[in-house]
Amino acid sequence: MSWNLNSDRPIFVQIMEHMEYDIVSGALSPGAKVPSVRELASAAAVNPNTMQRALSEMERRGLMHSERTSGRYITDDESVIASLRDSIANGRAEAFITQMKRLGLGKDEVLKLVKENY
């Protein structure tokens, strides 16, 4: 995993977003074991408490679950993953549309851009 964290937003939020993208893209497979907090914190060059906070929040949201003696796992509930994918996509689409409107582009111009660049 490549971590590109910066100081413009809380680090634990950026960690969650990074892992959410990995989950919806399939880089972290449903049911896959998640590396330990220390391993992830070391890889991301963050404090283990920060990583723990991110993972706990993801668990609270149902994206992961803990098994007492064997660690954390990505949810294998496809509906949770699909809902997360839809939520991320809708948020990105809304941000894109807002930016295009600020540029003064109409619907037809935006659709043309999307078709040309997709």
C-alpha positions as a Markdown table, in Angstrom:
| # | Residue | x | y | z |
|---|---|---|---|---|
| 1 | Met | 0.0 | 0.0 | 0.0 |
| 2 | Ser | 1.3 | 3.4 | -0.9 |
| 3 | Trp | 0.4 | 6.0 | 1.7 |
| 4 | Asn | 0.3 | 9.7 | 0.6 |
| 5 | Leu | -0.8 | 11.5 | 3.8 |
| 6 | Asn | -0.6 | 15.2 | 4.3 |
| 7 | Ser | -1.4 | 17.7 | 7.0 |
| 8 | Asp | -4.4 | 19.4 | 5.5 |
| 9 | Arg | -7.0 | 17.0 | 7.1 |
| 10 | Pro | -6.9 | 14.6 | 10.0 |
| 11 | Ile | -4.6 | 11.7 | 9.4 |
| 12 | Phe | -7.0 | 9.1 | 10.7 |
| 13 | Val | -9.6 | 10.3 | 8.2 |
| 14 | Gln | -7.1 | 10.0 | 5.3 |
| 15 | Ile | -6.1 | 6.5 | 6.5 |
| 16 | Met | -9.8 | 5.5 | 6.4 |
| 17 | Glu | -10.3 | 6.9 | 3.0 |
| 18 | His | -7.2 | 5.1 | 1.7 |
| 19 | Met | -8.4 | 1.8 | 3.1 |
| 20 | Glu | -12.0 | 2.4 | 1.8 |
| 21 | Tyr | -10.6 | 2.8 | -1.7 |
| 22 | Asp | -8.6 | -0.3 | -1.3 |
| 23 | Ile | -11.7 | -2.2 | -0.2 |
| 24 | Val | -14.0 | -1.0 | -3.0 |
| 25 | Ser | -11.3 | -1.5 | -5.6 |
| 26 | Gly | -10.7 | -5.0 | -4.5 |
| 27 | Ala | -7.1 | -4.3 | -3.4 |
| 28 | Leu | -8.3 | -5.5 | 0.0 |
| 29 | Ser | -10.5 | -8.5 | -0.7 |
| 30 | Pro | -13.7 | -9.2 | 1.2 |
| 31 | Gly | -12.9 | -11.4 | 4.2 |
| 32 | Ala | -9.1 | -10.7 | 3.9 |
| 33 | Lys | -7.1 | -10.4 | 7.0 |
| 34 | Val | -5.9 | -6.9 | 7.8 |
| 35 | Pro | -2.3 | -6.5 | 8.9 |
| 36 | Ser | -1.7 | -5.6 | 12.5 |
| 37 | Val | -2.0 | -2.0 | 13.8 |
| 38 | Arg | 1.8 | -1.8 | 14.2 |
| 39 | Glu | 2.5 | -3.1 | 10.7 |
| 40 | Leu | 0.0 | -0.7 | 9.1 |
| 41 | Ala | 1.3 | 2.2 | 11.3 |
| 42 | Ser | 4.9 | 1.5 | 10.3 |
| 43 | Ala | 4.0 | 1.3 | 6.6 |
| 44 | Ala | 2.1 | 4.5 | 6.8 |
| 45 | Ala | 4.6 | 6.2 | 9.0 |
| 46 | Val | 2.0 | 7.2 | 11.6 |
| 47 | Asn | 1.5 | 6.7 | 15.3 |
| 48 | Pro | -0.1 | 3.3 | 16.1 |
| 49 | Asn | -2.8 | 5.2 | 18.1 |
| 50 | Thr | -3.7 | 7.1 | 14.9 |
| 51 | Met | -4.0 | 3.8 | 13.0 |
| 52 | Gln | -6.0 | 2.2 | 15.8 |
| 53 | Arg | -8.4 | 5.1 | 15.7 |
| 54 | Ala | -8.9 | 4.7 | 12.0 |
| 55 | Leu | -9.4 | 0.9 | 12.2 |
| 56 | Ser | -11.8 | 1.2 | 15.1 |
| 57 | Glu | -13.9 | 3.7 | 13.2 |
| 58 | Met | -14.0 | 1.4 | 10.2 |
| 59 | Glu | -15.0 | -1.4 | 12.4 |
| 60 | Arg | -17.8 | 0.7 | 13.9 |
| 61 | Arg | -19.0 | 1.4 | 10.3 |
| 62 | Gly | -19.1 | -2.3 | 9.5 |
| 63 | Leu | -16.2 | -2.3 | 7.0 |
| 64 | Met | -14.1 | -4.6 | 9.2 |
| 65 | His | -14.7 | -7.0 | 12.1 |
| 66 | Ser | -12.4 | -8.3 | 14.8 |
| 67 | Glu | -12.0 | -11.9 | 15.7 |
| 68 | Arg | -10.7 | -12.2 | 19.3 |
| 69 | Thr | -7.6 | -14.2 | 18.7 |
| 70 | Ser | -6.8 | -13.8 | 15.1 |
| 71 | Gly | -7.1 | -10.0 | 14.3 |
| 72 | Arg | -9.2 | -7.9 | 12.0 |
| 73 | Tyr | -10.8 | -8.8 | 8.7 |
| 74 | Ile | -12.4 | -6.9 | 5.9 |
| 75 | Thr | -16.2 | -7.4 | 5.8 |
| 76 | Asp | -17.4 | -10.1 | 3.5 |
| 77 | Asp | -20.8 | -8.4 | 3.2 |
| 78 | Glu | -20.9 | -7.4 | -0.4 |
| 79 | Ser | -23.9 | -5.1 | 0.2 |
| 80 | Val | -21.8 | -3.0 | 2.7 |
| 81 | Ile | -19.0 | -2.8 | 0.1 |
| 82 | Ala | -21.4 | -1.9 | -2.7 |
| 83 | Ser | -23.0 | 0.8 | -0.5 |
| 84 | Leu | -19.6 | 2.3 | 0.3 |
| 85 | Arg | -18.6 | 2.2 | -3.5 |
| 86 | Asp | -21.9 | 4.1 | -4.3 |
| 87 | Ser | -21.3 | 6.6 | -1.6 |
| 88 | Ile | -17.8 | 7.4 | -2.7 |
| 89 | Ala | -18.8 | 7.6 | -6.4 |
| 90 | Asn | -21.8 | 9.9 | -5.6 |
| 91 | Gly | -19.6 | 12.2 | -3.5 |
| 92 | Arg | -17.0 | 12.4 | -6.3 |
| 93 | Ala | -19.6 | 13.0 | -8.9 |
| 94 | Glu | -21.2 | 15.8 | -6.9 |
| 95 | Ala | -17.8 | 17.4 | -6.4 |
| 96 | Phe | -17.0 | 17.1 | -10.1 |
| 97 | Ile | -20.4 | 18.6 | -11.1 |
| 98 | Thr | -20.0 | 21.5 | -8.7 |
| 99 | Gln | -16.6 | 22.3 | -10.2 |
| 100 | Met | -17.9 | 22.1 | -13.7 |
| 101 | Lys | -20.7 | 24.5 | -12.9 |
| 102 | Arg | -18.2 | 26.9 | -11.3 |
| 103 | Leu | -16.4 | 26.8 | -14.6 |
| 104 | Gly | -19.6 | 27.8 | -16.3 |
| 105 | Leu | -20.0 | 24.5 | -18.2 |
| 106 | Gly | -23.5 | 23.2 | -19.1 |
| 107 | Lys | -24.7 | 19.6 | -18.9 |
| 108 | Asp | -24.0 | 18.9 | -22.6 |
| 109 | Glu | -20.5 | 20.3 | -22.3 |
| 110 | Val | -19.8 | 18.2 | -19.3 |
| 111 | Leu | -21.2 | 15.0 | -20.9 |
| 112 | Lys | -19.0 | 15.7 | -24.0 |
| 113 | Leu | -15.9 | 16.0 | -21.8 |
| 114 | Val | -16.7 | 12.8 | -19.9 |
| 115 | Lys | -17.3 | 10.9 | -23.2 |
| 116 | Glu | -14.0 | 12.2 | -24.7 |
| 117 | Asn | -12.0 | 11.4 | -21.6 |
| 118 | Tyr | -13.5 | 8.1 | -20.4 |
